[in-house]
């Protein structure tokens, strides 16, 4: 089965890398400084249980970051020939065919998506429909009621 | 083993009934538009967070226990402590309600057992669609609460009663001769945790005597939280929805959906953090008027036709406009939140502000999960409104979800909703 790729801008990659380093440093501190006494059995030591739960979460976060860094693909400006179609990192202007209103999205990976700022995930239903489209092409968002957009502009 | 999307949807649809069942005690008292069971659970969860932090209890069990402790009432109904002992005659009934429950020890045990059996049976029915793992988790939380078998279980049992008392005072005022006499009696019978005893003292000093007290900050905060039980969500108001859902009702559903679905996710998530981000989401609107993304456009609409046109689709604007609007909204909300949480101790304030920042920035797995659960919960509510009213347009909500949802668990649930509510 193909492993999941994580698309990140340079800024996003730097952030994930820093977070990973911070988590590793935190783990080192937690295992050396914060470990409570485990002389009592875990049945009667709630502090130990909380500590174990914290460590479990921390390890999961570190593993998550390592997985992302292992499978990262950097988003960069595509080659000239590809700039006329929607690729990762593209900002796309769309016109609603029904009333000519204009909507705009930037297509990014899931880790940097923030739809309220117009940054949508390539894995969202809208993002999936946009990828590969060229200027002039129609994008159909399927729903209980269809929405049809025409791609008006693509920029990087 | 994971739960199928259709079964998850069944569970969320049945749990949403808690948002329309009013709390029995307030109905008896003739309170107009009394709080729902969901609204009560919403504030009990805040009690768990704020007072539980002072009590140094395990929040990862405390908060979900508080949130889900009344799930059985979906089928069992809201059973009050007067369960099975009220006379038929209205006058006699009112006499009994003026005092706390007075019964022999044996009778109390029999009634307690009867109530437990009814509620357990109802809870089994509620949890039936869920995977064995989820059923076990929710059942174990409820048993801990019901039996008081842990510090957290005892605490939730007690804050359940304290929250109801506070709500009673907020409805009826601090009157010495009302039904609240009975409530005080019952509360003082059950509450033994030192933090909660101190909190009760503060309620007495502050609300009855207007005197300063040790936990004034926590009381002020929790009363502020209670305002969300009366604030309708703007998105439904502008669409002329009959009885639009309150912010407290929405937050209950949002938190429940996010917590339940976090067990279905493919990665390990910090559920405590997710719950807290859900709880905080709308808190600033206890003071700040909620603005819908459509308000700016609606202000320019001259006719009903134009209004209908604007409301018939999701927001269309440039990336820059979206970013500017989002930043402006975030700053206003953050400023208001700071004011609301100012009475709390600095560690709690820090935690709440960092939660706000986290879901605002949408950069962590937990933030993305919380934000997508938010959109999905609203989509579900919109589908429910559309089912009640054929004029209600589902399109903008579907558009919003289509641009916001990329998590596979949520996407499956979205498709399940589409199939379930599709018009034939």
Interface residues (C-beta under 8 A of the other chain):
Chain A: X15 X46 X49 X50 X53 X56 X57 X60 X61 X64 X91 X93 X96 X99 X101 X102 X103 X104 X105 X106 X110 X111 X112 X113 X114 X115 X116 X117 X118 X119 X120 X121 X122 X123 X124 X125 X126 X127 X141 X143 X144 X145 X147
Chain B: X58 X60 X151 X267 X268 X270 X309 X313 X315 X316 X317 X318 X319 X320 X321 X322 X323 X325 X326 X361 X362 X363 X365 X368 X394 X395 X398 X399 X400 X402 X403 X404 X405 X406 X411 X418 X421 X422 X423
